[in-house]
């Protein structure tokens, strides 16, 4: 996927959406917003997963936005 252009991804995405919805006239998305995890210098293809012993509550905590005030102890 990372080697494809945005136009190629958009075309493939539109085909999948039209096929899955059964609507051949479904309008194409206006744009594509995607990450490039494999080539990003700080991730290099990494992914996240729920570790053994973790719970859904842990995921909820990680999903919280960072505090705007750097003195906030959260």
TORSE-611638 format. One record per atom (N, C-alpha, C): z, x, y; atom name; residue in one letter; residue number from 1. Coordinates in nm, 2 decimals, m for minus. Example, Ala and Ser with C-alpha at 12.3 -4.5 7.8 and 13.67 -1.06 7.14 Angstrom:
REM residues 2
+--------+--------+--------+------+------+-----+
!     zz !     xx !     yy ! atom ! rest !  nr !
+--------+--------+--------+------+------+-----+
!   0.78 !   1.32 !  m0.57 !    N !    a !   1 !
!   0.78 !   1.23 !  m0.45 !   CA !    a !   1 !
!   0.78 !   1.32 !  m0.33 !    C !    a !   1 !
!   0.71 !   1.28 !  m0.22 !    N !    s !   2 !
!   0.71 !   1.37 !  m0.11 !   CA !    s !   2 !
!   0.79 !   1.29 !   0.00 !    C !    s !   2 !
+--------+--------+--------+------+------+-----+
END
This chain:
REM residues 74
+--------+--------+--------+------+------+-----+
!     zz !     xx !     yy ! atom ! rest !  nr !
+--------+--------+--------+------+------+-----+
!   0.00 !   0.08 !  m0.12 !    N !    x !   1 !
!   0.00 !   0.00 !   0.00 !   CA !    x !   1 !
!   0.00 !   0.09 !   0.13 !    C !    x !   1 !
!   0.07 !   0.20 !   0.13 !    N !    x !   2 !
!   0.08 !   0.28 !   0.25 !   CA !    x !   2 !
!  m0.05 !   0.34 !   0.29 !    C !    x !   2 !
!  m0.15 !   0.35 !   0.19 !    N !    x !   3 !
!  m0.27 !   0.41 !   0.22 !   CA !    x !   3 !
!  m0.37 !   0.31 !   0.28 !    C !    x !   3 !
!  m0.34 !   0.18 !   0.27 !    N !    x !   4 !
!  m0.43 !   0.08 !   0.32 !   CA !    x !   4 !
!  m0.41 !   0.06 !   0.47 !    C !    x !   4 !
!  m0.52 !   0.01 !   0.53 !    N !    x !   5 !
!  m0.51 !  m0.02 !   0.67 !   CA !    x !   5 !
!  m0.44 !  m0.15 !   0.69 !    C !    x !   5 !
!  m0.40 !  m0.18 !   0.81 !    N !    x !   6 !
!  m0.34 !  m0.31 !   0.84 !   CA !    x !   6 !
!  m0.44 !  m0.43 !   0.81 !    C !    x !   6 !
!  m0.56 !  m0.41 !   0.83 !    N !    x !   7 !
!  m0.66 !  m0.51 !   0.81 !   CA !    x !   7 !
!  m0.68 !  m0.54 !   0.66 !    C !    x !   7 !
!  m0.67 !  m0.43 !   0.58 !    N !    x !   8 !
!  m0.68 !  m0.45 !   0.43 !   CA !    x !   8 !
!  m0.55 !  m0.52 !   0.38 !    C !    x !   8 !
!  m0.44 !  m0.48 !   0.43 !    N !    x !   9 !
!  m0.31 !  m0.55 !   0.39 !   CA !    x !   9 !
!  m0.32 !  m0.70 !   0.43 !    C !    x !   9 !
!  m0.36 !  m0.72 !   0.55 !    N !    x !  10 !
!  m0.37 !  m0.86 !   0.60 !   CA !    x !  10 !
!  m0.46 !  m0.94 !   0.51 !    C !    x !  10 !
!  m0.58 !  m0.89 !   0.48 !    N !    x !  11 !
!  m0.67 !  m0.96 !   0.39 !   CA !    x !  11 !
!  m0.61 !  m0.99 !   0.25 !    C !    x !  11 !
!  m0.55 !  m0.89 !   0.19 !    N !    x !  12 !
!  m0.49 !  m0.91 !   0.06 !   CA !    x !  12 !
!  m0.37 !  m1.01 !   0.07 !    C !    x !  12 !
!  m0.29 !  m1.00 !   0.18 !    N !    x !  13 !
!  m0.18 !  m1.10 !   0.20 !   CA !    x !  13 !
!  m0.23 !  m1.24 !   0.21 !    C !    x !  13 !
!  m0.34 !  m1.26 !   0.29 !    N !    x !  14 !
!  m0.40 !  m1.39 !   0.31 !   CA !    x !  14 !
!  m0.45 !  m1.45 !   0.18 !    C !    x !  14 !
!  m0.51 !  m1.36 !   0.10 !    N !    x !  15 !
!  m0.56 !  m1.41 !  m0.03 !   CA !    x !  15 !
!  m0.44 !  m1.46 !  m0.12 !    C !    x !  15 !
!  m0.34 !  m1.38 !  m0.13 !    N !    x !  16 !
!  m0.22 !  m1.42 !  m0.21 !   CA !    x !  16 !
!  m0.16 !  m1.55 !  m0.15 !    C !    x !  16 !
!  m0.14 !  m1.56 !  m0.02 !    N !    x !  17 !
!  m0.08 !  m1.68 !   0.03 !   CA !    x !  17 !
!  m0.16 !  m1.80 !   0.00 !    C !    x !  17 !
!  m0.29 !  m1.79 !   0.02 !    N !    x !  18 !
!  m0.38 !  m1.90 !  m0.01 !   CA !    x !  18 !
!  m0.38 !  m1.94 !  m0.15 !    C !    x !  18 !
!  m0.38 !  m1.84 !  m0.24 !    N !    x !  19 !
!  m0.37 !  m1.87 !  m0.39 !   CA !    x !  19 !
!  m0.24 !  m1.93 !  m0.42 !    C !    x !  19 !
!  m0.13 !  m1.88 !  m0.37 !    N !    x !  20 !
!   0.00 !  m1.93 !  m0.41 !   CA !    x !  20 !
!   0.03 !  m2.07 !  m0.35 !    C !    x !  20 !
!  m0.03 !  m2.10 !  m0.24 !    N !    x !  21 !
!  m0.01 !  m2.24 !  m0.18 !   CA !    x !  21 !
!  m0.11 !  m2.34 !  m0.22 !    C !    x !  21 !
!  m0.22 !  m2.29 !  m0.28 !    N !    x !  22 !
!  m0.33 !  m2.38 !  m0.32 !   CA !    x !  22 !
!  m0.41 !  m2.43 !  m0.20 !    C !    x !  22 !
!  m0.39 !  m2.37 !  m0.09 !    N !    x !  23 !
!  m0.46 !  m2.41 !   0.03 !   CA !    x !  23 !
!  m0.56 !  m2.30 !   0.08 !    C !    x !  23 !
!  m0.69 !  m2.32 !   0.04 !    N !    x !  24 !
!  m0.79 !  m2.22 !   0.08 !   CA !    x !  24 !
!  m0.81 !  m2.21 !   0.23 !    C !    x !  24 !
!  m0.77 !  m2.31 !   0.31 !    N !    x !  25 !
!  m0.79 !  m2.31 !   0.45 !   CA !    x !  25 !
!  m0.67 !  m2.26 !   0.53 !    C !    x !  25 !
!  m0.57 !  m2.21 !   0.46 !    N !    x !  26 !
!  m0.45 !  m2.17 !   0.53 !   CA !    x !  26 !
!  m0.49 !  m2.05 !   0.62 !    C !    x !  26 !
!  m0.45 !  m2.07 !   0.75 !    N !    x !  27 !
!  m0.48 !  m1.96 !   0.85 !   CA !    x !  27 !
!  m0.42 !  m1.83 !   0.81 !    C !    x !  27 !
!  m0.49 !  m1.72 !   0.84 !    N !    x !  28 !
!  m0.45 !  m1.59 !   0.81 !   CA !    x !  28 !
!  m0.33 !  m1.56 !   0.91 !    C !    x !  28 !
!  m0.23 !  m1.48 !   0.86 !    N !    x !  29 !
!  m0.13 !  m1.43 !   0.96 !   CA !    x !  29 !
!  m0.19 !  m1.36 !   1.08 !    C !    x !  29 !
!  m0.13 !  m1.37 !   1.19 !    N !    x !  30 !
!  m0.18 !  m1.31 !   1.31 !   CA !    x !  30 !
!  m0.17 !  m1.15 !   1.31 !    C !    x !  30 !
!  m0.07 !  m1.11 !   1.24 !    N !    x !  31 !
!  m0.05 !  m0.96 !   1.24 !   CA !    x !  31 !
!   0.03 !  m0.92 !   1.12 !    C !    x !  31 !
!   0.04 !  m0.79 !   1.10 !    N !    x !  32 !
!   0.12 !  m0.73 !   0.99 !   CA !    x !  32 !
!   0.22 !  m0.64 !   1.05 !    C !    x !  32 !
!   0.34 !  m0.66 !   1.00 !    N !    x !  33 !
!   0.45 !  m0.57 !   1.03 !   CA !    x !  33 !
!   0.51 !  m0.52 !   0.90 !    C !    x !  33 !
!   0.50 !  m0.39 !   0.87 !    N !    x !  34 !
!   0.54 !  m0.33 !   0.75 !   CA !    x !  34 !
!   0.60 !  m0.20 !   0.76 !    C !    x !  34 !
!   0.68 !  m0.16 !   0.66 !    N !    x !  35 !
!   0.74 !  m0.03 !   0.66 !   CA !    x !  35 !
!   0.66 !   0.06 !   0.58 !    C !    x !  35 !
!   0.68 !   0.19 !   0.59 !    N !    x !  36 !
!   0.61 !   0.29 !   0.51 !   CA !    x !  36 !
!   0.72 !   0.38 !   0.45 !    C !    x !  36 !
!   0.80 !   0.32 !   0.36 !    N !    x !  37 !
!   0.92 !   0.39 !   0.30 !   CA !    x !  37 !
!   0.88 !   0.52 !   0.23 !    C !    x !  37 !
!   0.77 !   0.52 !   0.17 !    N !    x !  38 !
!   0.74 !   0.64 !   0.09 !   CA !    x !  38 !
!   0.72 !   0.76 !   0.18 !    C !    x !  38 !
!   0.65 !   0.74 !   0.29 !    N !    x !  39 !
!   0.62 !   0.85 !   0.38 !   CA !    x !  39 !
!   0.72 !   0.87 !   0.50 !    C !    x !  39 !
!   0.81 !   0.78 !   0.51 !    N !    x !  40 !
!   0.90 !   0.79 !   0.62 !   CA !    x !  40 !
!   1.00 !   0.91 !   0.60 !    C !    x !  40 !
!   1.01 !   0.99 !   0.70 !    N !    x !  41 !
!   1.09 !   1.12 !   0.68 !   CA !    x !  41 !
!   1.23 !   1.10 !   0.65 !    C !    x !  41 !
!   1.29 !   0.99 !   0.68 !    N !    x !  42 !
!   1.44 !   0.97 !   0.65 !   CA !    x !  42 !
!   1.46 !   0.89 !   0.53 !    C !    x !  42 !
!   1.36 !   0.83 !   0.47 !    N !    x !  43 !
!   1.38 !   0.76 !   0.34 !   CA !    x !  43 !
!   1.31 !   0.82 !   0.22 !    C !    x !  43 !
!   1.19 !   0.86 !   0.25 !    N !    x !  44 !
!   1.11 !   0.93 !   0.14 !   CA !    x !  44 !
!   1.10 !   0.85 !   0.01 !    C !    x !  44 !
!   1.08 !   0.72 !   0.02 !    N !    x !  45 !
!   1.06 !   0.64 !  m0.09 !   CA !    x !  45 !
!   1.19 !   0.58 !  m0.15 !    C !    x !  45 !
!   1.30 !   0.60 !  m0.09 !    N !    x !  46 !
!   1.43 !   0.56 !  m0.14 !   CA !    x !  46 !
!   1.44 !   0.40 !  m0.13 !    C !    x !  46 !
!   1.53 !   0.35 !  m0.20 !    N !    x !  47 !
!   1.55 !   0.20 !  m0.20 !   CA !    x !  47 !
!   1.70 !   0.18 !  m0.22 !    C !    x !  47 !
!   1.74 !   0.06 !  m0.19 !    N !    x !  48 !
!   1.88 !   0.03 !  m0.21 !   CA !    x !  48 !
!   1.90 !  m0.07 !  m0.32 !    C !    x !  48 !
!   2.02 !  m0.07 !  m0.38 !    N !    x !  49 !
!   2.05 !  m0.16 !  m0.49 !   CA !    x !  49 !
!   2.20 !  m0.18 !  m0.48 !    C !    x !  49 !
!   2.25 !  m0.28 !  m0.55 !    N !    x !  50 !
!   2.39 !  m0.32 !  m0.56 !   CA !    x !  50 !
!   2.45 !  m0.23 !  m0.66 !    C !    x !  50 !
!   2.55 !  m0.15 !  m0.62 !    N !    x !  51 !
!   2.61 !  m0.05 !  m0.72 !   CA !    x !  51 !
!   2.71 !  m0.13 !  m0.81 !    C !    x !  51 !
!   2.73 !  m0.07 !  m0.92 !    N !    x !  52 !
!   2.83 !  m0.12 !  m1.02 !   CA !    x !  52 !
!   2.96 !  m0.14 !  m0.95 !    C !    x !  52 !
!   3.03 !  m0.25 !  m0.96 !    N !    x !  53 !
!   3.16 !  m0.27 !  m0.89 !   CA !    x !  53 !
!   3.14 !  m0.34 !  m0.75 !    C !    x !  53 !
!   3.02 !  m0.35 !  m0.70 !    N !    x !  54 !
!   3.00 !  m0.41 !  m0.57 !   CA !    x !  54 !
!   2.98 !  m0.56 !  m0.59 !    C !    x !  54 !
!   3.00 !  m0.63 !  m0.48 !    N !    x !  55 !
!   2.98 !  m0.77 !  m0.48 !   CA !    x !  55 !
!   2.89 !  m0.82 !  m0.37 !    C !    x !  55 !
!   2.86 !  m0.95 !  m0.37 !    N !    x !  56 !
!   2.78 !  m1.01 !  m0.26 !   CA !    x !  56 !
!   2.85 !  m1.00 !  m0.13 !    C !    x !  56 !
!   2.99 !  m0.99 !  m0.13 !    N !    x !  57 !
!   3.06 !  m0.97 !  m0.01 !   CA !    x !  57 !
!   3.03 !  m0.84 !   0.06 !    C !    x !  57 !
!   3.01 !  m0.74 !  m0.03 !    N !    x !  58 !
!   2.98 !  m0.60 !   0.02 !   CA !    x !  58 !
!   2.84 !  m0.60 !   0.09 !    C !    x !  58 !
!   2.75 !  m0.68 !   0.04 !    N !    x !  59 !
!   2.62 !  m0.69 !   0.09 !   CA !    x !  59 !
!   2.62 !  m0.76 !   0.23 !    C !    x !  59 !
!   2.71 !  m0.86 !   0.23 !    N !    x !  60 !
!   2.72 !  m0.94 !   0.36 !   CA !    x !  60 !
!   2.78 !  m0.85 !   0.47 !    C !    x !  60 !
!   2.88 !  m0.76 !   0.43 !    N !    x !  61 !
!   2.94 !  m0.67 !   0.53 !   CA !    x !  61 !
!   2.83 !  m0.57 !   0.58 !    C !    x !  61 !
!   2.75 !  m0.52 !   0.49 !    N !    x !  62 !
!   2.65 !  m0.42 !   0.53 !   CA !    x !  62 !
!   2.54 !  m0.49 !   0.62 !    C !    x !  62 !
!   2.52 !  m0.62 !   0.60 !    N !    x !  63 !
!   2.42 !  m0.69 !   0.68 !   CA !    x !  63 !
!   2.46 !  m0.72 !   0.82 !    C !    x !  63 !
!   2.59 !  m0.70 !   0.85 !    N !    x !  64 !
!   2.64 !  m0.74 !   0.99 !   CA !    x !  64 !
!   2.58 !  m0.64 !   1.09 !    C !    x !  64 !
!   2.55 !  m0.68 !   1.21 !    N !    x !  65 !
!   2.50 !  m0.59 !   1.31 !   CA !    x !  65 !
!   2.60 !  m0.49 !   1.35 !    C !    x !  65 !
!   2.56 !  m0.38 !   1.39 !    N !    x !  66 !
!   2.65 !  m0.28 !   1.44 !   CA !    x !  66 !
!   2.71 !  m0.33 !   1.57 !    C !    x !  66 !
!   2.84 !  m0.29 !   1.60 !    N !    x !  67 !
!   2.90 !  m0.33 !   1.73 !   CA !    x !  67 !
!   2.83 !  m0.27 !   1.85 !    C !    x !  67 !
!   2.82 !  m0.34 !   1.96 !    N !    x !  68 !
!   2.75 !  m0.28 !   2.08 !   CA !    x !  68 !
!   2.85 !  m0.18 !   2.15 !    C !    x !  68 !
!   2.98 !  m0.21 !   2.13 !    N !    x !  69 !
!   3.08 !  m0.12 !   2.20 !   CA !    x !  69 !
!   3.12 !  m0.01 !   2.10 !    C !    x !  69 !
!   3.09 !   0.11 !   2.13 !    N !    x !  70 !
!   3.12 !   0.22 !   2.04 !   CA !    x !  70 !
!   3.27 !   0.23 !   2.01 !    C !    x !  70 !
!   3.36 !   0.17 !   2.09 !    N !    x !  71 !
!   3.50 !   0.17 !   2.07 !   CA !    x !  71 !
!   3.55 !   0.07 !   1.97 !    C !    x !  71 !
!   3.45 !  m0.02 !   1.93 !    N !    x !  72 !
!   3.48 !  m0.13 !   1.84 !   CA !    x !  72 !
!   3.51 !  m0.06 !   1.70 !    C !    x !  72 !
!   3.62 !  m0.08 !   1.64 !    N !    x !  73 !
!   3.66 !  m0.02 !   1.51 !   CA !    x !  73 !
!   3.58 !  m0.07 !   1.39 !    C !    x !  73 !
!   3.50 !  m0.17 !   1.40 !    N !    x !  74 !
!   3.44 !  m0.23 !   1.28 !   CA !    x !  74 !
!   3.36 !  m0.13 !   1.21 !    C !    x !  74 !
+--------+--------+--------+------+------+-----+
END
